[in-house]
Amino acid sequence: MLEEEILRVLEERRFEGILQSDLVRLLKASKSRVSEVLRVLEKNGLIVREREAGKNLRIWLAEYSARRVKVGILRASEYAKLISAGEYSFIVYGNAIDLTRDLALGKIEFGASPLVTQIMFGVMMKNIKIVGVVAENGSGVVFGDEKNGVFATTEMSAMEMNLRATREKLGVRSFRYCDSPECLLSSLGEVEGIAIWEPYFTQIEREKLPFSEIVGDFPCCTLAVNAGFLRGNEGEVENLVRGMSRASVDLDKVSRVLDFDRQVVEKSLSSYRFAPSYTLEEVERYLKRGGVEISRESLSGVFEYL
């Protein structure tokens, strides 16, 4: 169907969108038929069209348009309270690096990703500010089929930090880096273990070990805002931070946004403590445990509310 084709193209174009004239050429459809379908999609709130360069119209899926406040998240149940905090456009990413890069570039206004990822981008690019801790814990090691000392993880993540902090206990000899949970899961037959987050961790029926049982409590993810958006929108930022800490989890909404079974999400929530507080000194100790050292001056410049 033409409607499905249009939605597919717009999902591929994400924040860039596409000119209506280019869409007509790409789909090799009549101008009148494309216009008719777009009118219906716009009326139903699925797309946004804005005039650009004379008579041209640029089209986006509504969640990617500049009219919406966009919050980038990973497909993880640690964001349950954040998702339940209000009516935002939640953009689900496959990995933390792409998410945090889009936050730094201003494609999204807020981003929730691992603390270490946000600190690295914040120190290097100086245009994101961490405004709250989303949750702690919620990940662990799922053991694979081999005894080769190779552990798969995502790069610059709480999982990598914890693997580095427990190298001797777990017998970690080397890392295999993945850019998605699907890559991690497909590695189980070739590695000694994978470090993966909830609700994948709960869902997998294998021998496994939560990181909290080895290293104690740890911050898994933080909420950051693009510095350009922060200027002039301090009230909205404070509302989201406050709303996240006070929200009651809407399991139906969370399972829908994450595309996970409701029962799996509900079961995984016991792995977390939501909206904890950390001092700068505690953040320093966490980073050092994972082999990351950053000066106090550089570190303090990344945080807005800590």
Salt bridges, closest charged atoms under 4 A:
GLU5 OE1 - ARG8 NH2 2.92
GLU11 OE2 - ARG14 NH1 3.85
GLU12 OE2 - ARG8 NH1 2.93
ASP22 OD1 - ARG25 NH2 2.23
GLU36 OE1 - ARG33 NH1 3.48
GLU42 OE1 - ARG49 NH2 2.88
GLU50 OE2 - ARG67 NE 3.26
GLU52 OE1 - ARG58 NE 2.86
GLU87 OE2 - LYS253 NZ 3.52
ASP98 OD1 - ARG101 NH1 2.85
ASP102 OD1 - LYS107 NZ 3.91
GLU109 OE1 - LYS70 NZ 3.41
GLU136 OE2 - ARG273 NE 2.67
ASP145 OD1 - ARG206 NH1 3.01
GLU160 OE2 - ARG164 NH2 3.04
GLU190 OE1 - ARG176 NH1 2.56
ASP252 OD1 - ARG262 NE 2.78
GLU281 OE2 - ARG296 NH1 3.44
GLU284 OE1 - ARG296 NH2 2.58
